[in-house]
């Protein structure tokens, strides 16, 4: 907004002197307010649509093996709590979940909508897939039907196989944190950072810094991630940091 005030003020000054400066500055302020308001409305619509799609697709995925388990329902409720959804927001989330379970739910149309909402924002679609994986893995078993469905969802929103492997590695890494370092946990750490195990220390550090920047909660919020999902974004940066430290520790001990 300040830039518009300055630009219009200078234009006004050039054509109308001090009076033009005041008029131009006022016009810049008015225009900046209108643009800011429209951007806020657009961001809110993206956030609302993103949340609804998260829960409707989650309901569809949980239903993929023919039933929704208590564990999967618990994950949904815990996610509501983690996102601090109350009252009308929580009711909308539950309604979206049930909509996804319905026989006439159009999964492909919903994925196309997610793809549109997250266009040119790869981290947002990764967060979307991460939430879905957490839900269907809640019962400790990834059924063939669920595995096929999550691949369909990932491709439907534009995720590559490499991105899906990275997300899975993050979830494995979070589970491994309390179990100490292992060979498999170290492999997952490399997948989280998107580097090979023969990458140089400099390459690993560069990948780590890039991912931390891309996944910063404030940056994701500016790109459309709902404020209620900030804790999820922070958990992603935490796992990226854990993966980096796991690799550094392994290389230091080696």
N, C-alpha and C positions, 0 to 999 in steps of 0.2 A: 504494500500500500504506500509506503514511504517513497518508493521509487516513482510511482505514478504521480504522487503529489509534486515531487521535484520536477519531473518531466513536464507535466502540464503547467506547473508554476513558471518554469523557464520559457515555455512557449507563450504563456500569457504575458510575461515580462517583455518578451521580444516584440510582441504586437501591440501591447496596450500599456506598457510601463508598469508602475506600481499597482494601479488598479487591476490591470491584466494579470499581474502576479497573484493577487488575491483571488480573482475569479478562476484562474487556471488551477491554482492550488486547491480551491474548493471543489472544482470539477474532478480533479485527480483523486481527492479523498472520497467523493461520492462514488466514483467508478470503482475504486479499490474495495469499498464496502460491498458493492453489488457482486463483484467477482469473488470476494472472499465468502460471501453468503452462499453463492451458487456452488462453490467448491466444497463447502461444508455439507450442503445438502446432498451433493453427489457422493461424498465420502460416506455419509450415513447410510445411503441406499446400498452402497457396496458392502458395508459392514453388515447390514441387516440381511441382505441376500446371501452373503457368505456364511453367516451363522445358520440360516435356515437350510441351506444346502448341506452344511456339515452334518446336521442331525437327520435330515431326510435320507441322505446317502448312508449314514451310519445305520439307520433302521433297516434299510434294504440289505446292507451287507450282513448284519446280524441275523437276518432272516434267510440268508443264502443256503444254510445247511438244513433248512426246514423248520427251525425253531430258534427262539431268542432265549438264551440261558439266563439264569439269575445273575451270573457273573457279568454278562454283557449289559444287563439292565443296571447292575450296580455301577459299572463303568460309566454309563450314561448319567446316572444320578451324581456320581462323584465329579464328573466333568461339569455338570450344572453347578455344583458347589464350588469347584475350583474357579469357575468363571463368574462366581457370585451372581448367578441368575436367580432372581426372585420375582414373585408376583406374575405379572403379565409376560415378562420375558421368559420365565421358566415354563409357563403354560404354552407359549409359542414353540419353545424348544421341544417339549414333549409332543405337541401336536405334529411338528415336523417329523419327529422320530416315528410316530405312528403312521404318518402319511407314507413314509418310505417303506413300511412293512406291508402296505396294501398291495394286492395282486395287480392293480392297474397302475402302479407307480411307474412313471416313464424315466428310467434311470439315465438313458442316453440324453434325453432332453435336459435333465438336471445337470449332467456332467458338462454339456455344452454351455450351460449357464455359468457354471464354475469356471470353465475355460475362458469365457468372456470376461468374468469379473477379475480373474487373476492374470489377464493377458499382460505379457512382458514383466510379470512379477513371479519368477520361479520359486522364490522362498515361500510365498503365500500358498502356492499349490503344494509345496512340500509339507507345510504345516497341515494342510487339509488331509493329505495322505497319511501323515503321522498319526493324526487323531483317529482315522479309520482303522489303521493297523492296531492301535492300542485297544480299540473296542473289540475287534473280532478275535484278538489273541487273549482276551480276558479269561476264557475258560481253559487256557493252557494248551489248546489244540487248534491248529490251523487246518480245517477240513479242506479237502480238494475243491469243493464248491466255493468255499470262501477264498481260497488261493486264486482260483480262476477269476472270481469276481473282483478281487483287489487289483489284479493285473488289468482287468477291463477298466476299472475306475482310474487307475494310474494313467493308462494310455488315453482315456477319455478326457482327462484334464491337462494332458500334454506332458506328463512326466516320462522321462526316459528310464530304461532299465537301470542305468547307472544311478540315477536319482533314487529309485526305489531301493536299491541295495544300500545306498547311503542312509536312508531313513530307517531301514531294518537294522542296520549296524548301530544307529543311535539308540534304538530301543533295546537291543542286546547289551549295549554298553551301559545303559542305565541300570539294567538288571545285574550286570556283572560288578558294579561298583562296590557292592557289599560282599563280594566273593573273592576279592583280590585279583591280581593280574594273572592271566592265563594266556596260553598261546592263541586261543580263539579270540579272547578279548583284545589282544594286540592286533590281530587281523582286522577285527571290527574297527579298531581305532584308526587304522590306515584308511578303511572304507569311509569312515565318518569325514575325514579330511579330504577324501577324494584323491589320494596319492598312493603310489605303489610303495612296497616295503623297501625298494632300493633307491627311493628318492633321497636327495641330499638333505642335510639339515636345513639349509637355506630354503629349499623348495618346500619343505614341510612347514617352516615358519611362515613363509609367504602364503601358503594355502590356509593356515590357521588364521592369520590376520585378515585375509579376505573374507573368510566365512564369518568371523566375529563381526566384521563391519556389516556384511549383508544381513545378518540375523539380529542386529541390535534392535531391541524392542521399540525404541523411539522411531527408528528408521522404518520398521515394519508398520507401525501405527500410521505413519505418514503415507504409506502405500495402500492402506485399506484394512489392515488387521484390526479387528474390534478391540477396544480397550480391555474388554473382559477376558481376552486371550493373552494378555501380557505375561501371565505366569507361565503359559506354555512356551512363549517366545524366550523367556528367561531360562526355562529348562533346556531349551535347545542350545543356547549359548553356554550353559553350564556343561552340557555333554560334549560340546566341541572343545571346551577347555580341558575336560577330563581326558578326552582322547589325546589331545596334544601332550598333556602331562604323562599319560601312560606310555606314549612313544618315547618321550624324552627320558623317562626313567629306565625303560628297556634299553635304550641306546647307551645311556650312561653306565648301566650295570654291565653291558656287553663290552 
